[in-house]
Every structure is written in structure tokens, then in C-alpha cells.
Amino acid sequence: MIRARKILAMVEAADKLGLLTELARQPLTLTDVAGRAEIDRGMAYKFLTILAWNGILMRKGDHWALDGALRAEVESGALPLLRIEGWATRDHLNAFGIVAALRGHRSPPEIDNHYVGALAEAMLRGARASAPHLARLPLWRDRAHLADLAGGTGGYAILLCRMYPHLRATVYDRPEMLEHTARAVADARLDDRIALEPWELRGDPVPAGHDCALLSHVLHLLDASARVGLLGRVRAALAEGDPVVVHDFMPGTAPGTPSPEEAASAIDWLANGSGFLPDLDELGAELATAQISVRSVTPLAATRTTVVSAACTRGLPDRHSSLNGSVERKS
Ligand SMILES: C[S@@+](CC[C@H](N)C(=O)[O-])C[C@H]1O[C@@H](n2cnc3c(N)ncnc32)[C@H](O)[C@@H]1O
């Protein structure tokens, strides 16, 4: 465990020096490494040797090559997530942060501005894997205007608009994130159907004019009372029967033991103070408080996430009803 922590520090240092991406492209010589990282050759040699001793690099003659598994990770886009994790570890995802959170401290939902680009890239990649599953829900077919709340880079809105030609979407997020969203929407040539609105997750109302809403990887940013507040603002903007889709890591909603990814994500939500660890009854009760009623719960095996499909109700639904009967398995 202690060695793993030290190895991660060395990998992060290699990334900070700009070497990981370079090494994933091609093996480098000592001269290359010292030059690119702007460090003394003697220290560069020690750094490379210790990386090799710990299995991060392999030496081939006078070249140093990245370990195959790590190279595959870099090539598959793991660096933005590594950088975000590094920020979170310094900020709150550490023993001090977890203890503070257990004693009532709440981290703000925003990532440091310096890492918004990394988050945008990671979200776009995540959406490529999850959005096709969400888009298969039949509920989108007769919808006209989606509110994609804290919609990030817009990956979900983009795929839904591509699949449903009559659908328009507005992505609501921080201005810092919307700069990245604008590029993704322009690349998808959907500027005429996807609007972007600066929006504050913790207090802004959801504007009227929508007939469906998506909260993907959003509820885990907020504690229970803030989640209910947000769901209430969503409900206030929609009409009876309109669908609300929640998508997130939700260990405990699918039968069986949580996957390693879900179990690790639970540590994030503990450390940020949101305590987002809903079982079906708890999530159902939060939605019910906002007059939104769960229709189906679909664990996505491919992404280890869960899609909760819900609909706005008129009166207060029965808060004591169990939702366990409605879980479906999806591969
Ligand atoms: C984990 S990302 C999810 C993005 C997207 N929904 C998805 O699933 O890919 C959380 C999003 O919340 C946004 N966010 C965080 N704090 C916010 C705030 N105070 N107001 C508005 N958006 C916020 C972030 O910019 C980010 O896009």
C-alpha cells in the first residue's frame, strides 16, 4: 500500500514534467528526458533509474520506454482523470479531508479552475461510453427540449440530439466549463439545436420551457438537503409526467457487491462531504420529496453506473414505497 502510494507520486511527477505523454509516443534517451523536463542530467538519470526499478519504465539500450500497461492507460485517455485525482487528493480526498467531512465539512462542488479542461476531457470520454445506454430509453422519443443540468461538455445532449432529430437541448453549467462545451457542440455541428446557459448548481432556478431533464454525475456533488433543493427546482420547471433521468455511480442500487469502480467512487463522495451513497429507498425518498417518482432503475454493466428514470408527479407520492422491485439488469 505504501509502495503503491510512492509509485503513484512518481507517475504524477513524470506527468507534471510533461514526460508521460511523450514516453507513451516513443522511448526517450536520457538527453531527451533531461531536455524536455528541464532537469539536470544526473538527477534525470536517477529519476529514470528509480522509475525503471519500480516497473514504470523499461530500459532498452540508451532508450527508456514506458511500461506497456501504463502506456495503454495513457493512450486510452487516463491522464485527465489522473490529474483530477491528484487535485482532489491535495484538496480534500485525504485523511484530513475525510475526517473533516465525517464531522460535517462540505467541499464546494466546483473543481479548481486549473483542472476544468481535464474534467471537460474526462467527461466527454465518459459520455461516449454511457450516453448510448441513456439514449436507448424510450422516454426521449416524444420530448422537445432537454435541460442537461450541470451538463459538462455536453456529451449526453449531443448524442441525444443526434439520435432524436426533434429534440433540442440546453446545457447548464459554470461559465468556465461552457467554454469547453461550446467547442464540443460546434465540433458536433449542433449549435442550432444545443444552447448553453451559465448556471449556478446550488441556487439558480431551472428555467421554464423544458419537458425533460438530465442529472448525470451531478447529485454526488451535493449533500442530501442540497440534492432535495436541486430536485425541487427541477420539478418546479417541469410539468406533471415529464421525465427526469438521474445517472451516477450508485453502489447499492444493483444487486450484489458494488464493483471496484463503484466502491472507489463512494470514497470520493464521502470525502467531499456529500455522503452520496443512496440505496433505492433513500434516492426514491429524495426524489419523492421533490414530487418526482421513480419509474425504473437500470444498472449499466459496461460503465458500472446506474440510470434512474423518473417522472414528475402531481401530489406527494408515497414516500414509504419500496423501489427494489423495479430494478432491471442490463449488460
Ligand atoms: C462530474 S461533472 C458531470 C458533467 C456531465 N453531466 C456528465 O455526466 O458528463 C459535474 C459538472 O458539474 C458542474 N458544476 C460543478 N459545480 C457547479 C456549480 N456550482 N454550478 C454549475 N455547475 C457546476 C461541473 O462544471 C461539471 O460539468
The ligand as a MOL file (V3000), in Angstrom:
LIG
                    3D

  0  0  0     0  0            999 V3000
M  V30 BEGIN CTAB
M  V30 COUNTS 27 29 0 0 0
M  V30 BEGIN ATOM
M  V30 1 C -18.9490 15.3050 -12.7650 0
M  V30 2 S -19.3160 16.5850 -13.8890 0 CHG=1
M  V30 3 C -20.7230 15.9210 -14.7700 0
M  V30 4 C -20.8760 16.5030 -16.1420 0
M  V30 5 C -21.9360 15.8260 -17.0440 0
M  V30 6 N -23.2570 15.9370 -16.5040 0
M  V30 7 C -21.5590 14.3960 -17.2920 0
M  V30 8 O -22.1800 13.4770 -16.7610 0
M  V30 9 O -20.5960 14.1840 -18.0360 0 CHG=-1
M  V30 10 C -20.0570 17.7740 -12.8230 0
M  V30 11 C -20.4390 19.0410 -13.5230 0
M  V30 12 O -20.9480 19.9470 -12.5550 0
M  V30 13 C -20.5020 21.2270 -12.8770 0
M  V30 14 N -20.5440 22.0820 -11.6930 0
M  V30 15 C -19.8170 21.9420 -10.5610 0
M  V30 16 N -20.1080 22.9210 -9.6980 0
M  V30 17 C -21.0360 23.7010 -10.2990 0
M  V30 18 C -21.7310 24.8780 -9.9090 0
M  V30 19 N -21.5510 25.4300 -8.7240 0
M  V30 20 N -22.6280 25.4020 -10.7880 0
M  V30 21 C -22.8390 24.8310 -12.0020 0
M  V30 22 N -22.2060 23.7050 -12.4180 0
M  V30 23 C -21.3140 23.1610 -11.5690 0
M  V30 24 C -19.0980 20.9980 -13.3970 0
M  V30 25 O -18.6120 22.0900 -14.1490 0
M  V30 26 C -19.2690 19.7320 -14.1880 0
M  V30 27 O -19.5760 19.9930 -15.5230 0
M  V30 END ATOM
M  V30 BEGIN BOND
M  V30 1 1 1 2
M  V30 2 1 2 3
M  V30 3 1 2 10
M  V30 4 1 3 4
M  V30 5 1 4 5
M  V30 6 1 5 6
M  V30 7 1 5 7
M  V30 8 2 7 8
M  V30 9 1 7 9
M  V30 10 1 10 11
M  V30 11 1 11 12
M  V30 12 1 11 26
M  V30 13 1 12 13
M  V30 14 1 13 14
M  V30 15 1 13 24
M  V30 16 1 14 15
M  V30 17 1 14 23
M  V30 18 2 15 16
M  V30 19 1 16 17
M  V30 20 1 17 18
M  V30 21 2 17 23
M  V30 22 1 18 19
M  V30 23 2 18 20
M  V30 24 1 20 21
M  V30 25 2 21 22
M  V30 26 1 22 23
M  V30 27 1 24 25
M  V30 28 1 24 26
M  V30 29 1 26 27
M  V30 END BOND
M  V30 END CTAB
M  END
